[in-house]
Amino acid sequence: MSRAYKISHEAFVIPEDLPVPGVGRLPVNAMVLLGKEPMILDTLAIVHRDYFLEEVFNIVEPEDVRWLFLSHEDRDHSGSIMQVLARCPKAKLVTNFLGLGKLHEEFDFDPRRIHILNDGGTLDIGDRTVAAIRPPLYDSSATTGIWDPKSEIYYGADCFGVVTAGEVPHYIDDMKEADYEDGFFFMNRANHIWFEHVKPEALAEGAERIKSLGARMIVSGHGPVERRNVDRMCDMIKRIGDMPPIQLPDNDAFVAMLDAADAEAAKAGNPAT
């Protein structure tokens, strides 16, 4: 049964997740925007490849895909870009100039199938013009997000993510408030460790840039969809500038996590192999 879900008339989220030892689950999302010239946004991780390709082509026919937007080169976003390009002969890969340079470290592209879209640039995709807008927090210097004014959805790459203690819900409002805040502030500090080296005012300016779009929804590459209170989510990013950095586990703590997981599995009658 398909796990992709529809969030607006022409927008779908393809969800997966990855384990975060000692913390919970990290959502990993891709998107599809239908319309006159359909666009795929990111392609999940390499370990999700078979699942992703089945899901995405249940939503859109390969020959109809015109654009493959890659928010950045990390492998949990670029896991199937070559497979999508091979199956979608009319599609161009949308990245920025720095992103293209990073991708060339691993992939070999036909340069005529690349469309460069830098931060602040726009792209006409037939029945709408989307804009590349860098999120306020990111882990790759090549990151951009996408603003779709027709659906009023902003796709924010790694920013606005939320790690979850258990099963990943589709929407933020399906989470308990405390779990949401804990997962949000963990993810947006741990994954963007440079935040402590910039002025809080600079982070707030980036968050205000997204807030000023007037989006109905924010889709993170790493969290449930925000559909109720986008302004609040942007304001939560502003709060991070005054927070201390996350103290990540060292090796002793990591081994203790593994031992605890093994003990829990043995208690449940399912010993680790």
N, C-alpha and C positions, 0 to 999 in steps of 0.2 A: 504494500500500500504506500502511496506517495506520502512523503513527509513535508513537501513544499506547501506553503500556505499563501493565500492571496491577501494582501493588505490594502489594496485599492483596485480600481477597475482594471488597471493595466500593470500592476506591480506585484511581484511575487518574491518571497524570501525562500531560499533553500538552506535549511539549517543543518548543522552538525555540531559536534563538540569534541573536545580533547580533555584528557585528565590533567589536573593541576595537583601534584602530590601534596597532601596535607591541607589542601584548601577546598577542592571540589572539582567543578567542571568549567572549562572555558568554552563558551559558545563560539562557533565559527560559521559565519553566514556568507552566502553569495546572494545576488539578486538578479531578477530579470525585469526589464521594462519592455512591455509590448508597445505596439503602435505602428506607425508607417514604416519605421526603420528600427526593428527591435535591437535592444542593447542588453548584453550580459555584463554584470558587474562582479568581478572577481570570480574565482573558480575553486574555492575551498583548498584544502591541503592535499598533498600527494596521496596520503593514506585514504582520502575520501574520493579518489578519482572515479572509480567505477560507479559509485553511488551518485556522484555529482553529474556525470554524463547521462546517466539514465534519467535523473530528475529534470535536468535542464531541457533535454530534448523531448520530455513529456509536455513541457510548457510551450516550447517554440520549435518549429521545424528548422533543421540546420541550414537549409537553403534560404531561409528568411532572415537569418541573423546578419545584421549589417555592422554591428559594433561590439567589440569586446573591450570593456574598460577595465584596466588594472590599476587599483589604487596605489599599489607599491609592489616591490619585487619579492617580498617575503613568501616563503613556500606554503604558508597556510592561506595564501591568496592566489598564488600563481600555479597551483598544483596541476591544472589541466589546460593551460593556455595553448600549448602546442596541439593538443588533441582537439580543442575547439576550433582552432584555425584550420586544422586538417579537414574537419568535417563541415566547416562553414565557408565555402569558397568565396562568398561575397563579403565576408567580415574583415574589418580592419581592426588591428590592435591599437587601442587608445592609451597612450602613456605620455609622460612629460619627457623633456630632453634628458634630464638626469636619470630618470627611470629607464630610458632606453639604454643608456650607457651601462647601468647595473645589470640589465637583462642580458646584454651581450656577453657577460661573464659566463653564462650558462647556455643560452639559446641562440640559434642562428635563424634570423628572420629574413624574408624578402622585404627590403626596405620600402617597397611600394605598397606594402600592406600595413604600414605603420602610419598612425595619425598622431602628431605631436599636439598635446593639449596641456599647456603649462597653467600654473595657478592663476586664476583670474580670466582665463580664456573661455571661449564659448564654442559650442559645436551644434550645428543644425542637424537634427536627426529626423527630419521630415515633417512631423507634426508638432514639434517642440524644439526649443533651443536650450540645451543643458549647459551648465557652467561648472568648471573645475574650481573648487574652493577648498583650500587646505584647511583641515581641522585644527583646532587650537593645540591639540596634543597628537604626537605621532612618534613612531619608533624608527622609521626610515626617512631620511632626508628627501627621498623621492616621492613622498606621499602627497596625494591630492584626494579630495572627496568629490562627489558629484551632487549638484543641486538640480532637481527636475521641477521647474515651476508649474508644469501642467498637473502633475500628481501632488505637488507641494511636499515632496519627500527629499530629505537630505541624507545621502549615504556618507557616513563619516569615517570609513576605514577602521583603524584600531581605536580611535577616540570614542568616548561614550560607552565603552564596553563594561560588562558586569560579569564577574565570575560568580557561579552559583554553588551552593552547598550540595544540592541534589539535582533532580531533573530540571532541565532548562525549559522555562515557559516561553511561549511565543511573545508575550507582551510584559512590559515592566509592571503594569497594574495588576498582573497575576502574582506578583511577588509580595511577601511581607515587607513592610517599610524598612525594618532594621536590616533584613537580609539584602535588600536593594542597596541601601547606603553603604553597608560594609563591603559588598561585592564591587560596587562602583568605585569607591575610593581606593580599594586595593588595586583593582585593575588599572585605573588611570594614573596611579603613582608607580606601581611596580613595572608596568610596561613602558613608561615614559620617564625614565629615571632622571633625565636632564631637567625636569621641571624645577628642581630646587636651585638651579643655577641661573634662572631668569627672574626678572622682577615680576611680582604678582600682577602688576598693571599690564604687562605684556600678555600674560595668559588671559587676563580678563578681556583685553581688547580682541583677542582671537575668539573667545567665547561669544562676545557681543556681535562679532561679524556673522556668526552662525545664527544667533538669536534674531538679528535684524532681517533675516530672510523671511520670517513669518511662516516657517514650515509647519505643516500639520503633523508630520511624523519625522523622527530621526531613526534611521536604521544604522546600527553599528555592525562592523564586521565581527564583533565579539560580544554581542549582548542581545537581550530581548528588545523588541521594537518599542520605542516610546511613542504612544499615540494620544496621550491625554494631556501631558504638561511639558511641552518642549522647552518653554522658557525656564522652567525649574531645572531641567537637565543642564541647560547652558549655565545657569547660575551656580550649579554644583561644581562645574568645572572651575569657575572663578574661585571657589573656596579652596581649591587644591593649592593655590599659590601660597597660602599661609600654613600649610600642613607640613609635618616632618616627613622625610623619606621613609619608605617601607624598609624594614629590616628583613632581608630575605634569609632563608635557612642556610646554614653552613653544612658541611658534610656530616658532622655528628647528628645534626637535626634531621638531615635527609635519611640517614641510616635508621634513626629512631622511627621515622615515618614508615619506612619499609617494614620494620619489625612489627610495628603496631598493625599495619595492614595484613601482614602474614598471620598475626595472632587472631585478628578479627575473622579472617577467612577460615582458619582452623576451627574457631569456635562455631562458625556457621556450617561446618562440615564440608567446606570447599577449600582444602589447603592449596596454597599457591604452588605452581609448578616451576 
